[in-house]
Amino acid sequence: MAGRAPVLSAVSSNANQLYTLLRCIGIAPKASVQITPEGIRFSVEESRVMQGLAFLDKALFTSYTFNPPTEGDHSNQDDHEDDNGSVVYPHFLISLSALLETLQIFGINDASTASNSATQSNQPPSSAFNTPALLLNRSCTINYPELGAPLSITLSEAGVTTTCELTAYEPDDQTFGTSPGDFEIPLQRDAIIMKIIMRSALLHDAIRELDSTNPTILTISASAKREPFFALSGSGGPFSESTVEFSIDKDNETGGVRSDNTHKILTEDGSSRLRAKRSKMAPTATETFLVNPPPSMGVRVKQNYRFALIRKAARAMAAANKVSIRGDVQGVLSLQFMIDLGEGGGTSGGVQPPGGFAGNVSFVDFRFVPLVDDGEGEEQYEEEGYDDTDEVE
């Protein structure tokens, strides 16, 4: 291995972007990492019933160089082979909590808070001598020299450089499947029966409202034909059941059914054109509302999930602009969050966008296994060592 180029050398001019994405899945002490030619995939899971995925696309980095090792470089590393049967895409575990501490070693949170406070107090714009401006000069270099070596993180700001080396652990088969990165909660993309796109802040507010009653079960209910068309309910706690319904604005013609088949919309150049009407009712708060349950479910999609697990996606809900809520015929729930990274961001290639989004954005995906019923759900989580006392701020 002497004289060989490092497996990975990636340089980002904005460490805050990396921190923002990884903090969204900061719900477990360790994360599974996979390095690919397209970027770095981070995955966390809890008791095999919840999974968080974040992909640091190579577009987020000003420089991204991946030199894939070969099978002979590390006999204990499981591999992903290309057409030549020799390329390894490294998999390993790292301490996610240590990585997050490293990325904020220069005070990312303090700087962000200072920037927000300055805006609210109408202070003068940022200059070269205040903290928000210094953030523009912060760089982060991720280096992975060879298979089995520590993952090196180097942060540089205003002439100060800090390097941290994070131990790369061999994956635990019992935690992450029979091989590194094996475990994944499957979402049947060809059997999606519910797809709802809306502002993430609305979902965040609804979850916080339900959380005030300390529920144990979250019920998601959606129907394109009967009210309530989209509702979230919390139950099982010490208080009575509570429900948040996303209603239809009767005065908004796009929220209801029209008698004709088309209606006119105004284009940017002032002309009008015809657009097909919505054939089904949809809550005003949603941008996309597609509900198509199988005949065995009737006209409504309704599934239960452990509320404490949904709560763990709160950081992503707060950071994201939009969320795509998808459910398949087996009840697996996907919450895919679109996060605007501002200047210097990239469009993530690690997970599929909710649809029609473009710009400096990346996506974080959470997946949840449904509860079959209260009894089975509790037994399952207890067997897997589930603890619902952990909360996300």
C-alpha positions as YAML, in Angstrom:
chain: A
units: angstrom
residues:
- id: 1
  name: MET
  ca: [0.00, 0.00, 0.00]
- id: 2
  name: ALA
  ca: [3.06, 2.26, 0.22]
- id: 3
  name: GLY
  ca: [2.87, 5.17, -2.21]
- id: 4
  name: ARG
  ca: [-0.71, 4.40, -3.16]
- id: 5
  name: ALA
  ca: [-3.15, 7.30, -3.45]
- id: 6
  name: PRO
  ca: [-5.73, 7.47, -0.63]
- id: 7
  name: VAL
  ca: [-9.00, 5.65, -1.18]
- id: 8
  name: LEU
  ca: [-10.93, 8.87, -0.60]
- id: 9
  name: SER
  ca: [-9.96, 12.51, -0.55]
- id: 10
  name: ALA
  ca: [-12.90, 14.94, -0.45]
- id: 11
  name: VAL
  ca: [-12.79, 18.67, 0.24]
- id: 12
  name: SER
  ca: [-15.81, 20.78, 1.18]
- id: 13
  name: SER
  ca: [-15.71, 24.56, 1.47]
- id: 14
  name: ASN
  ca: [-18.74, 24.52, 3.78]
- id: 15
  name: ALA
  ca: [-18.58, 22.20, 6.79]
- id: 16
  name: ASN
  ca: [-21.97, 23.46, 7.96]
- id: 17
  name: GLN
  ca: [-23.69, 21.69, 5.03]
- id: 18
  name: LEU
  ca: [-22.22, 18.34, 6.03]
- id: 19
  name: TYR
  ca: [-23.11, 18.93, 9.66]
- id: 20
  name: THR
  ca: [-26.70, 19.87, 8.79]
- id: 21
  name: LEU
  ca: [-27.30, 16.66, 6.85]
- id: 22
  name: LEU
  ca: [-25.58, 14.31, 9.30]
- id: 23
  name: ARG
  ca: [-27.22, 15.87, 12.34]
- id: 24
  name: CYS
  ca: [-30.61, 14.95, 10.86]
- id: 25
  name: ILE
  ca: [-29.74, 11.26, 11.35]
- id: 26
  name: GLY
  ca: [-27.83, 11.79, 14.61]
- id: 27
  name: ILE
  ca: [-30.13, 9.38, 16.46]
- id: 28
  name: ALA
  ca: [-27.63, 6.57, 17.05]
- id: 29
  name: PRO
  ca: [-24.10, 6.48, 18.45]
- id: 30
  name: LYS
  ca: [-22.69, 4.73, 15.36]
- id: 31
  name: ALA
  ca: [-23.35, 4.97, 11.65]
- id: 32
  name: SER
  ca: [-22.66, 2.60, 8.78]
- id: 33
  name: VAL
  ca: [-20.58, 4.30, 6.08]
- id: 34
  name: GLN
  ca: [-20.19, 3.29, 2.45]
- id: 35
  name: ILE
  ca: [-17.87, 5.15, 0.08]
- id: 36
  name: THR
  ca: [-18.89, 5.12, -3.58]
- id: 37
  name: PRO
  ca: [-17.84, 6.99, -6.72]
- id: 38
  name: GLU
  ca: [-20.97, 9.16, -6.39]
- id: 39
  name: GLY
  ca: [-20.59, 10.12, -2.73]
- id: 40
  name: ILE
  ca: [-20.62, 8.89, 0.87]
- id: 41
  name: ARG
  ca: [-23.65, 7.06, 2.23]
- id: 42
  name: PHE
  ca: [-24.40, 7.23, 5.96]
- id: 43
  name: SER
  ca: [-26.99, 4.92, 7.50]
- id: 44
  name: VAL
  ca: [-28.30, 4.53, 11.06]
- id: 45
  name: GLU
  ca: [-30.93, 2.14, 12.33]
- id: 46
  name: GLU
  ca: [-32.73, 1.20, 15.51]
- id: 47
  name: SER
  ca: [-33.87, -2.31, 16.31]
- id: 48
  name: ARG
  ca: [-34.44, -3.00, 12.60]
- id: 49
  name: VAL
  ca: [-37.71, -1.06, 12.69]
- id: 50
  name: MET
  ca: [-36.37, 2.41, 11.80]
- id: 51
  name: GLN
  ca: [-33.63, 3.56, 9.46]
- id: 52
  name: GLY
  ca: [-32.17, 6.96, 8.64]
- id: 53
  name: LEU
  ca: [-30.24, 7.55, 5.42]
- id: 54
  name: ALA
  ca: [-28.12, 10.57, 4.48]
- id: 55
  name: PHE
  ca: [-26.05, 10.78, 1.30]
- id: 56
  name: LEU
  ca: [-23.20, 13.25, 0.95]
- id: 57
  name: ASP
  ca: [-23.23, 13.60, -2.80]
- id: 58
  name: LYS
  ca: [-19.93, 14.40, -4.47]
- id: 59
  name: ALA
  ca: [-21.60, 17.60, -5.73]
- id: 60
  name: LEU
  ca: [-21.39, 18.88, -2.13]
- id: 61
  name: PHE
  ca: [-17.61, 18.84, -2.35]
- id: 62
  name: THR
  ca: [-15.35, 21.17, -4.29]
- id: 63
  name: SER
  ca: [-13.06, 18.18, -4.81]
- id: 64
  name: TYR
  ca: [-13.99, 14.50, -4.61]
- id: 65
  name: THR
  ca: [-11.42, 11.85, -5.52]
- id: 66
  name: PHE
  ca: [-12.23, 8.17, -5.05]
- id: 67
  name: ASN
  ca: [-9.60, 5.57, -5.82]
- id: 68
  name: PRO
  ca: [-11.40, 2.25, -5.31]
- id: 69
  name: PRO
  ca: [-9.24, -0.42, -3.70]
- id: 70
  name: THR
  ca: [-9.11, -3.96, -5.02]
- id: 71
  name: GLU
  ca: [-10.19, -7.20, -3.41]
- id: 72
  name: GLY
  ca: [-6.68, -8.12, -2.36]
- id: 73
  name: ASP
  ca: [-6.10, -4.92, -0.38]
- id: 74
  name: HIS
  ca: [-8.03, -6.20, 2.64]
- id: 75
  name: SER
  ca: [-9.12, -9.80, 2.83]
- id: 76
  name: ASN
  ca: [-11.63, -9.14, 5.65]
- id: 77
  name: GLN
  ca: [-13.50, -6.40, 3.82]
- id: 78
  name: ASP
  ca: [-16.76, -7.37, 2.14]
- id: 79
  name: ASP
  ca: [-16.90, -5.97, -1.34]
- id: 80
  name: HIS
  ca: [-19.06, -4.62, -4.06]
- id: 81
  name: GLU
  ca: [-17.71, -5.72, -7.43]
- id: 82
  name: ASP
  ca: [-17.82, -3.91, -10.73]
- id: 83
  name: ASP
  ca: [-17.80, -5.54, -14.15]
- id: 84
  name: ASN
  ca: [-14.13, -6.46, -13.76]
- id: 85
  name: GLY
  ca: [-14.80, -8.19, -10.43]
- id: 86
  name: SER
  ca: [-12.03, -6.37, -8.56]
- id: 87
  name: VAL
  ca: [-13.36, -3.11, -7.14]
- id: 88
  name: VAL
  ca: [-14.28, -2.70, -3.46]
- id: 89
  name: TYR
  ca: [-16.63, 0.01, -2.18]
- id: 90
  name: PRO
  ca: [-15.46, 0.32, 1.44]
- id: 91
  name: HIS
  ca: [-17.98, -0.28, 4.27]
- id: 92
  name: PHE
  ca: [-17.29, 0.39, 7.92]
- id: 93
  name: LEU
  ca: [-18.79, 1.80, 11.12]
- id: 94
  name: ILE
  ca: [-17.77, 5.06, 12.76]
- id: 95
  name: SER
  ca: [-18.87, 6.96, 15.84]
- id: 96
  name: LEU
  ca: [-21.50, 9.33, 14.48]
- id: 97
  name: SER
  ca: [-21.59, 11.33, 17.69]
- id: 98
  name: ALA
  ca: [-17.82, 11.87, 17.47]
- id: 99
  name: LEU
  ca: [-18.12, 12.93, 13.82]
- id: 100
  name: LEU
  ca: [-20.80, 15.50, 14.67]
- id: 101
  name: GLU
  ca: [-18.69, 16.86, 17.53]
- id: 102
  name: THR
  ca: [-15.76, 17.17, 15.13]
- id: 103
  name: LEU
  ca: [-17.74, 19.05, 12.49]
- id: 104
  name: GLN
  ca: [-18.91, 21.62, 15.03]
- id: 105
  name: ILE
  ca: [-15.55, 22.00, 16.72]
- id: 106
  name: PHE
  ca: [-15.39, 25.66, 15.63]
- id: 107
  name: GLY
  ca: [-18.89, 26.36, 16.91]
- id: 108
  name: ILE
  ca: [-21.28, 25.90, 13.98]
- id: 109
  name: ASN
  ca: [-24.31, 26.16, 16.25]
- id: 110
  name: ASP
  ca: [-23.06, 29.31, 17.95]
- id: 111
  name: ALA
  ca: [-22.37, 30.92, 14.61]
- id: 112
  name: SER
  ca: [-25.79, 30.06, 13.24]
- id: 113
  name: THR
  ca: [-27.48, 31.37, 16.37]
- id: 114
  name: ALA
  ca: [-25.48, 34.57, 16.17]
- id: 115
  name: SER
  ca: [-26.46, 35.02, 12.54]
- id: 116
  name: ASN
  ca: [-30.17, 34.56, 13.32]
- id: 117
  name: SER
  ca: [-29.99, 36.94, 16.28]
- id: 118
  name: ALA
  ca: [-28.33, 39.59, 14.14]
- id: 119
  name: THR
  ca: [-31.07, 39.31, 11.55]
- id: 120
  name: GLN
  ca: [-33.87, 39.59, 14.11]
- id: 121
  name: SER
  ca: [-32.26, 42.59, 15.81]
- id: 122
  name: ASN
  ca: [-31.69, 44.45, 12.50]
- id: 123
  name: GLN
  ca: [-27.94, 44.59, 12.99]
- id: 124
  name: PRO
  ca: [-25.68, 45.62, 10.07]
- id: 125
  name: PRO
  ca: [-24.85, 43.04, 7.40]
- id: 126
  name: SER
  ca: [-22.05, 40.54, 8.02]
- id: 127
  name: SER
  ca: [-18.53, 41.82, 7.61]
- id: 128
  name: ALA
  ca: [-15.16, 40.13, 7.38]
- id: 129
  name: PHE
  ca: [-14.74, 40.55, 11.14]
- id: 130
  name: ASN
  ca: [-17.87, 38.86, 12.49]
- id: 131
  name: THR
  ca: [-18.59, 35.17, 13.01]
- id: 132
  name: PRO
  ca: [-21.11, 34.53, 10.18]
- id: 133
  name: ALA
  ca: [-18.63, 35.83, 7.62]
- id: 134
  name: LEU
  ca: [-15.88, 33.59, 8.99]
- id: 135
  name: LEU
  ca: [-18.08, 30.59, 8.25]
- id: 136
  name: LEU
  ca: [-17.49, 31.20, 4.56]
- id: 137
  name: ASN
  ca: [-13.79, 30.42, 5.02]
- id: 138
  name: ARG
  ca: [-14.28, 27.11, 6.84]
- id: 139
  name: SER
  ca: [-13.20, 24.04, 4.90]
- id: 140
  name: CYS
  ca: [-13.53, 20.36, 5.70]
- id: 141
  name: THR
  ca: [-11.35, 17.62, 4.24]
- id: 142
  name: ILE
  ca: [-12.37, 13.97, 4.55]
- id: 143
  name: ASN
  ca: [-9.55, 11.51, 3.96]
- id: 144
  name: TYR
  ca: [-9.67, 7.70, 4.00]
- id: 145
  name: PRO
  ca: [-6.13, 6.47, 3.27]
- id: 146
  name: GLU
  ca: [-6.74, 2.71, 2.94]
- id: 147
  name: LEU
  ca: [-9.02, -0.11, 3.99]
- id: 148
  name: GLY
  ca: [-9.01, -0.50, 7.76]
- id: 149
  name: ALA
  ca: [-7.44, 2.92, 8.38]
- id: 150
  name: PRO
  ca: [-9.12, 5.64, 10.49]
- id: 151
  name: LEU
  ca: [-11.33, 8.19, 8.76]
- id: 152
  name: SER
  ca: [-9.53, 11.53, 8.95]
- id: 153
  name: ILE
  ca: [-11.47, 14.80, 9.26]
- id: 154
  name: THR
  ca: [-9.53, 18.06, 8.88]
- id: 155
  name: LEU
  ca: [-11.21, 21.40, 9.57]
- id: 156
  name: SER
  ca: [-9.59, 24.69, 8.69]
- id: 157
  name: GLU
  ca: [-10.80, 28.17, 9.54]
- id: 158
  name: ALA
  ca: [-9.02, 31.52, 9.66]
- id: 159
  name: GLY
  ca: [-5.60, 29.87, 9.65]
- id: 160
  name: VAL
  ca: [-6.48, 27.37, 12.39]
- id: 161
  name: THR
  ca: [-6.40, 23.69, 11.38]
- id: 162
  name: THR
  ca: [-7.71, 20.76, 13.42]
- id: 163
  name: THR
  ca: [-7.43, 17.10, 12.41]
- id: 164
  name: CYS
  ca: [-9.43, 14.31, 14.03]
- id: 165
  name: GLU
  ca: [-9.08, 10.61, 13.25]
- id: 166
  name: LEU
  ca: [-12.18, 8.44, 13.74]
- id: 167
  name: THR
  ca: [-11.70, 4.70, 14.14]
- id: 168
  name: ALA
  ca: [-13.31, 2.67, 11.36]
- id: 169
  name: TYR
  ca: [-14.90, -0.37, 12.98]
- id: 170
  name: GLU
  ca: [-15.66, -3.69, 11.35]
- id: 171
  name: PRO
  ca: [-19.47, -3.93, 11.07]
- id: 172
  name: ASP
  ca: [-21.35, -5.98, 13.64]
- id: 173
  name: ASP
  ca: [-23.21, -8.66, 11.68]
- id: 174
  name: GLN
  ca: [-26.03, -8.72, 14.22]
- id: 175
  name: THR
  ca: [-26.56, -4.98, 13.86]
- id: 176
  name: PHE
  ca: [-26.08, -4.35, 10.16]
- id: 177
  name: GLY
  ca: [-26.88, -7.64, 8.48]
- id: 178
  name: THR
  ca: [-24.70, -10.40, 7.15]
- id: 179
  name: SER
  ca: [-22.38, -7.96, 5.43]
- id: 180
  name: PRO
  ca: [-21.58, -4.27, 5.84]
- id: 181
  name: GLY
  ca: [-24.42, -2.05, 4.75]
- id: 182
  name: ASP
  ca: [-26.65, -5.07, 4.12]
- id: 183
  name: PHE
  ca: [-29.52, -3.95, 6.33]
- id: 184
  name: GLU
  ca: [-32.13, -1.78, 4.70]
- id: 185
  name: ILE
  ca: [-35.84, -1.45, 5.34]
- id: 186
  name: PRO
  ca: [-37.29, -2.18, 1.90]
- id: 187
  name: LEU
  ca: [-39.73, 0.28, 0.35]
- id: 188
  name: GLN
  ca: [-41.61, -1.34, -2.54]
- id: 189
  name: ARG
  ca: [-41.45, 1.45, -5.10]
- id: 190
  name: ASP
  ca: [-43.68, -0.49, -7.47]
- id: 191
  name: ALA
  ca: [-46.36, -0.85, -4.76]
- id: 192
  name: ILE
  ca: [-46.68, 2.69, -3.41]
- id: 193
  name: ILE
  ca: [-50.26, 3.32, -2.27]
- id: 194
  name: MET
  ca: [-49.74, 6.75, -0.70]
- id: 195
  name: LYS
  ca: [-47.61, 9.70, -1.79]
- id: 196
  name: ILE
  ca: [-48.04, 13.11, -0.19]
- id: 197
  name: ILE
  ca: [-45.73, 16.09, -0.69]
- id: 198
  name: MET
  ca: [-46.09, 19.09, 1.61]
- id: 199
  name: ARG
  ca: [-44.11, 21.69, 3.52]
- id: 200
  name: SER
  ca: [-42.02, 19.99, 6.16]
- id: 201
  name: ALA
  ca: [-42.83, 22.70, 8.71]
- id: 202
  name: LEU
  ca: [-46.51, 21.66, 8.63]
- id: 203
  name: LEU
  ca: [-45.64, 18.06, 9.44]
- id: 204
  name: HIS
  ca: [-43.25, 19.22, 12.16]
- id: 205
  name: ASP
  ca: [-45.94, 21.39, 13.76]
- id: 206
  name: ALA
  ca: [-48.45, 18.53, 13.66]
- id: 207
  name: ILE
  ca: [-46.03, 16.08, 15.31]
- id: 208
  name: ARG
  ca: [-45.17, 18.62, 18.02]
- id: 209
  name: GLU
  ca: [-48.86, 19.25, 18.66]
- id: 210
  name: LEU
  ca: [-49.53, 15.54, 19.07]
- id: 211
  name: ASP
  ca: [-46.41, 15.09, 21.18]
- id: 212
  name: SER
  ca: [-47.88, 17.36, 23.84]
- id: 213
  name: THR
  ca: [-50.29, 14.54, 24.77]
- id: 214
  name: ASN
  ca: [-47.42, 12.04, 25.17]
- id: 215
  name: PRO
  ca: [-48.80, 9.36, 22.81]
- id: 216
  name: THR
  ca: [-47.18, 6.00, 22.11]
- id: 217
  name: ILE
  ca: [-48.83, 5.29, 18.74]
- id: 218
  name: LEU
  ca: [-49.04, 7.50, 15.64]
- id: 219
  name: THR
  ca: [-51.81, 6.68, 13.18]
- id: 220
  name: ILE
  ca: [-51.56, 8.00, 9.62]
- id: 221
  name: SER
  ca: [-54.85, 8.09, 7.74]
- id: 222
  name: ALA
  ca: [-55.34, 9.19, 4.12]
- id: 223
  name: SER
  ca: [-58.21, 8.94, 1.66]
- id: 224
  name: ALA
  ca: [-58.89, 10.55, -1.69]
- id: 225
  name: LYS
  ca: [-62.65, 10.06, -1.39]
- id: 226
  name: ARG
  ca: [-63.77, 10.57, 2.20]
- id: 227
  name: GLU
  ca: [-63.05, 13.01, 4.99]
- id: 228
  name: PRO
  ca: [-60.76, 13.32, 6.78]
- id: 229
  name: PHE
  ca: [-58.62, 13.20, 3.66]
- id: 230
  name: PHE
  ca: [-55.33, 13.36, 5.58]
- id: 231
  name: ALA
  ca: [-55.02, 13.09, 9.35]
- id: 232
  name: LEU
  ca: [-52.44, 12.23, 12.00]
- id: 233
  name: SER
  ca: [-53.60, 10.83, 15.33]
- id: 234
  name: GLY
  ca: [-51.76, 10.17, 18.57]
- id: 235
  name: SER
  ca: [-53.01, 7.55, 21.03]
- id: 236
  name: GLY
  ca: [-51.93, 5.16, 23.75]
- id: 237
  name: GLY
  ca: [-50.61, 7.77, 26.17]
- id: 238
  name: PRO
  ca: [-51.93, 8.92, 29.54]
- id: 239
  name: PHE
  ca: [-54.22, 11.44, 27.85]
- id: 240
  name: SER
  ca: [-57.08, 10.97, 25.41]
- id: 241
  name: GLU
  ca: [-56.48, 10.49, 21.68]
- id: 242
  name: SER
  ca: [-55.68, 13.63, 19.71]
- id: 243
  name: THR
  ca: [-55.93, 14.22, 15.97]
- id: 244
  name: VAL
  ca: [-54.57, 16.79, 13.52]
- id: 245
  name: GLU
  ca: [-56.51, 17.00, 10.25]
- id: 246
  name: PHE
  ca: [-55.27, 18.69, 7.07]
- id: 247
  name: SER
  ca: [-58.46, 20.11, 5.61]
- id: 248
  name: ILE
  ca: [-59.62, 21.45, 2.27]
- id: 249
  name: ASP
  ca: [-60.07, 25.16, 1.67]
- id: 250
  name: LYS
  ca: [-63.57, 25.31, 0.20]
- id: 251
  name: ASP
  ca: [-62.85, 28.75, -1.28]
- id: 252
  name: ASN
  ca: [-59.78, 27.48, -3.13]
- id: 253
  name: GLU
  ca: [-60.90, 25.95, -6.41]
- id: 254
  name: THR
  ca: [-57.81, 23.74, -6.65]
- id: 255
  name: GLY
  ca: [-58.78, 22.10, -3.39]
- id: 256
  name: GLY
  ca: [-62.10, 20.70, -4.54]
- id: 257
  name: VAL
  ca: [-63.81, 19.11, -7.50]
- id: 258
  name: ARG
  ca: [-64.91, 21.26, -10.41]
- id: 259
  name: SER
  ca: [-67.80, 20.45, -12.75]
- id: 260
  name: ASP
  ca: [-65.71, 20.86, -15.90]
- id: 261
  name: ASN
  ca: [-62.73, 18.77, -16.88]
- id: 262
  name: THR
  ca: [-60.21, 21.59, -17.25]
- id: 263
  name: HIS
  ca: [-59.55, 25.08, -15.95]
- id: 264
  name: LYS
  ca: [-57.37, 28.00, -17.03]
- id: 265
  name: ILE
  ca: [-54.14, 29.01, -15.34]
- id: 266
  name: LEU
  ca: [-52.03, 32.11, -15.99]
- id: 267
  name: THR
  ca: [-48.48, 31.54, -17.27]
- id: 268
  name: GLU
  ca: [-45.44, 33.73, -16.65]
- id: 269
  name: ASP
  ca: [-45.85, 35.56, -19.98]
- id: 270
  name: GLY
  ca: [-49.44, 36.53, -19.13]
- id: 271
  name: SER
  ca: [-51.10, 34.07, -21.47]
- id: 272
  name: SER
  ca: [-53.47, 31.38, -20.33]
- id: 273
  name: ARG
  ca: [-53.50, 27.68, -20.99]
- id: 274
  name: LEU
  ca: [-55.65, 24.74, -20.01]
- id: 275
  name: ARG
  ca: [-54.69, 22.35, -17.27]
- id: 276
  name: ALA
  ca: [-56.52, 19.22, -16.20]
- id: 277
  name: LYS
  ca: [-58.36, 19.61, -12.93]
- id: 278
  name: ARG
  ca: [-57.69, 17.56, -9.85]
- id: 279
  name: SER
  ca: [-59.94, 14.58, -10.20]
- id: 280
  name: LYS
  ca: [-59.94, 13.86, -6.46]
- id: 281
  name: MET
  ca: [-60.16, 15.91, -3.32]
- id: 282
  name: ALA
  ca: [-56.83, 16.92, -1.75]
- id: 283
  name: PRO
  ca: [-55.93, 18.91, 1.39]
- id: 284
  name: THR
  ca: [-54.93, 22.48, 0.63]
- id: 285
  name: ALA
  ca: [-51.67, 22.06, 2.56]
- id: 286
  name: THR
  ca: [-50.40, 19.40, 0.16]
- id: 287
  name: GLU
  ca: [-48.65, 19.90, -3.15]
- id: 288
  name: THR
  ca: [-49.07, 16.27, -4.20]
- id: 289
  name: PHE
  ca: [-51.78, 14.00, -2.83]
- id: 290
  name: LEU
  ca: [-51.99, 10.51, -4.33]
- id: 291
  name: VAL
  ca: [-53.82, 7.81, -2.40]
- id: 292
  name: ASN
  ca: [-54.61, 4.53, -4.12]
- id: 293
  name: PRO
  ca: [-55.22, 1.73, -1.59]
- id: 294
  name: PRO
  ca: [-55.77, -1.86, -2.73]
- id: 295
  name: PRO
  ca: [-59.35, -3.18, -2.64]
- id: 296
  name: SER
  ca: [-58.65, -5.03, 0.61]
- id: 297
  name: MET
  ca: [-58.14, -1.68, 2.39]
- id: 298
  name: GLY
  ca: [-61.28, -0.01, 1.06]
- id: 299
  name: VAL
  ca: [-60.98, 3.70, 0.30]
- id: 300
  name: ARG
  ca: [-58.57, 4.61, 3.11]
- id: 301
  name: VAL
  ca: [-54.90, 3.99, 3.86]
- id: 302
  name: LYS
  ca: [-54.45, 3.67, 7.61]
- id: 303
  name: GLN
  ca: [-51.32, 2.50, 9.44]
- id: 304
  name: ASN
  ca: [-49.91, 2.67, 12.98]
- id: 305
  name: TYR
  ca: [-46.30, 3.47, 13.90]
- id: 306
  name: ARG
  ca: [-44.38, 3.87, 17.13]
- id: 307
  name: PHE
  ca: [-44.60, 7.59, 17.93]
- id: 308
  name: ALA
  ca: [-41.21, 7.70, 19.66]
- id: 309
  name: LEU
  ca: [-39.57, 6.55, 16.43]
- id: 310
  name: ILE
  ca: [-41.35, 9.13, 14.28]
- id: 311
  name: ARG
  ca: [-40.24, 11.76, 16.79]
- id: 312
  name: LYS
  ca: [-36.62, 10.91, 16.05]
- id: 313
  name: ALA
  ca: [-37.03, 12.47, 12.59]
- id: 314
  name: ALA
  ca: [-37.82, 15.84, 14.23]
- id: 315
  name: ARG
  ca: [-34.44, 17.35, 13.38]
- id: 316
  name: ALA
  ca: [-34.92, 16.57, 9.71]
- id: 317
  name: MET
  ca: [-38.48, 17.97, 9.84]
- id: 318
  name: ALA
  ca: [-37.17, 21.22, 11.29]
- id: 319
  name: ALA
  ca: [-34.29, 21.55, 8.81]
- id: 320
  name: ALA
  ca: [-36.17, 20.58, 5.64]
- id: 321
  name: ASN
  ca: [-38.23, 22.69, 3.26]
- id: 322
  name: LYS
  ca: [-40.46, 19.91, 1.98]
- id: 323
  name: VAL
  ca: [-41.25, 16.32, 2.84]
- id: 324
  name: SER
  ca: [-42.44, 13.42, 0.72]
- id: 325
  name: ILE
  ca: [-44.58, 10.99, 2.72]
- id: 326
  name: ARG
  ca: [-44.78, 7.60, 1.02]
- id: 327
  name: GLY
  ca: [-46.26, 4.30, 2.09]
- id: 328
  name: ASP
  ca: [-46.22, 0.94, 0.33]
- id: 329
  name: VAL
  ca: [-48.72, -1.88, 0.41]
- id: 330
  name: GLN
  ca: [-46.84, -3.57, 3.28]
- id: 331
  name: GLY
  ca: [-47.14, -0.44, 5.43]
- id: 332
  name: VAL
  ca: [-43.49, 0.65, 5.29]
- id: 333
  name: LEU
  ca: [-43.40, 4.43, 5.72]
- id: 334
  name: SER
  ca: [-40.81, 6.67, 4.06]
- id: 335
  name: LEU
  ca: [-40.33, 10.28, 5.13]
- id: 336
  name: GLN
  ca: [-38.01, 11.85, 2.59]
- id: 337
  name: PHE
  ca: [-36.90, 15.38, 3.46]
- id: 338
  name: MET
  ca: [-35.69, 17.99, 0.98]
- id: 339
  name: ILE
  ca: [-33.11, 20.23, 2.66]
- id: 340
  name: ASP
  ca: [-32.01, 23.49, 1.05]
- id: 341
  name: LEU
  ca: [-28.28, 23.89, 1.68]
- id: 342
  name: GLY
  ca: [-27.99, 27.38, 0.25]
- id: 343
  name: GLU
  ca: [-24.97, 28.49, -1.76]
- id: 344
  name: GLY
  ca: [-22.54, 25.75, -2.70]
- id: 345
  name: GLY
  ca: [-24.96, 22.86, -2.20]
- id: 346
  name: GLY
  ca: [-25.66, 20.15, -4.71]
- id: 347
  name: THR
  ca: [-28.53, 17.97, -5.81]
- id: 348
  name: SER
  ca: [-28.19, 14.65, -4.05]
- id: 349
  name: GLY
  ca: [-27.88, 11.57, -6.17]
- id: 350
  name: GLY
  ca: [-28.08, 9.13, -3.28]
- id: 351
  name: VAL
  ca: [-31.86, 9.00, -2.93]
- id: 352
  name: GLN
  ca: [-34.56, 9.84, -5.41]
- id: 353
  name: PRO
  ca: [-36.00, 13.39, -5.11]
- id: 354
  name: PRO
  ca: [-39.68, 13.65, -4.16]
- id: 355
  name: GLY
  ca: [-40.33, 15.08, -7.61]
- id: 356
  name: GLY
  ca: [-39.79, 18.32, -9.47]
- id: 357
  name: PHE
  ca: [-37.20, 19.78, -7.11]
- id: 358
  name: ALA
  ca: [-34.02, 21.43, -8.32]
- id: 359
  name: GLY
  ca: [-31.30, 23.66, -6.94]
- id: 360
  name: ASN
  ca: [-28.84, 23.40, -4.04]
- id: 361
  name: VAL
  ca: [-30.70, 20.70, -2.16]
- id: 362
  name: SER
  ca: [-30.02, 17.28, -0.64]
- id: 363
  name: PHE
  ca: [-32.31, 14.60, 0.71]
- id: 364
  name: VAL
  ca: [-32.51, 12.68, 3.97]
- id: 365
  name: ASP
  ca: [-34.71, 9.59, 4.13]
- id: 366
  name: PHE
  ca: [-36.28, 7.92, 7.17]
- id: 367
  name: ARG
  ca: [-38.07, 4.57, 6.92]
- id: 368
  name: PHE
  ca: [-40.34, 2.96, 9.50]
- id: 369
  name: VAL
  ca: [-41.83, -0.50, 9.92]
- id: 370
  name: PRO
  ca: [-45.54, -0.41, 10.87]
- id: 371
  name: LEU
  ca: [-47.12, -1.91, 13.95]
- id: 372
  name: VAL
  ca: [-49.31, -4.88, 13.13]
- id: 373
  name: ASP
  ca: [-51.26, -4.30, 16.35]
- id: 374
  name: ASP
  ca: [-50.48, -2.95, 19.81]
- id: 375
  name: GLY
  ca: [-49.64, -6.32, 21.30]
- id: 376
  name: GLU
  ca: [-47.45, -7.56, 18.50]
- id: 377
  name: GLY
  ca: [-45.75, -4.20, 18.16]
- id: 378
  name: GLU
  ca: [-44.79, -4.04, 21.84]
- id: 379
  name: GLU
  ca: [-43.52, -7.62, 21.83]
- id: 380
  name: GLN
  ca: [-41.45, -6.98, 18.73]
- id: 381
  name: TYR
  ca: [-39.78, -3.87, 20.12]
- id: 382
  name: GLU
  ca: [-39.10, -5.50, 23.47]
- id: 383
  name: GLU
  ca: [-37.44, -8.47, 21.80]
- id: 384
  name: GLU
  ca: [-35.25, -6.13, 19.74]
- id: 385
  name: GLY
  ca: [-34.30, -4.09, 22.83]
- id: 386
  name: TYR
  ca: [-36.43, -1.08, 21.89]
- id: 387
  name: ASP
  ca: [-36.43, 1.83, 24.31]
- id: 388
  name: ASP
  ca: [-38.93, 4.60, 23.66]
- id: 389
  name: THR
  ca: [-37.49, 6.98, 26.23]
- id: 390
  name: ASP
  ca: [-34.94, 8.45, 23.79]
- id: 391
  name: GLU
  ca: [-36.03, 11.77, 22.35]
- id: 392
  name: VAL
  ca: [-34.74, 14.13, 19.71]
- id: 393
  name: GLU
  ca: [-34.64, 17.79, 20.50]
...
